[in-house]
């Protein structure tokens, strides 16, 4: 797919075609990783889990035991 590089402030930018946006589940504000490999530019979406997604991954096999602390070490209230 072809895109045009355009001036964007002091940088350059490209528009990502809607077909790729949908296929990669991108939205306004999505993070991407940009790397160069010789003469290629590689753009990959960065998948970040939100808190509820991470909490849903907790199960009986991966939950740890309760951790006991020793008590206050500074001026915190207990």
Protein Blocks (a to p, Z undefined) as FASTA:
>chain_A
ZZddddehjbccddddfklmmmnopaehiacddddehjaccddddddddfklmmmmpcfk
lcccddddebjfblbcZZ
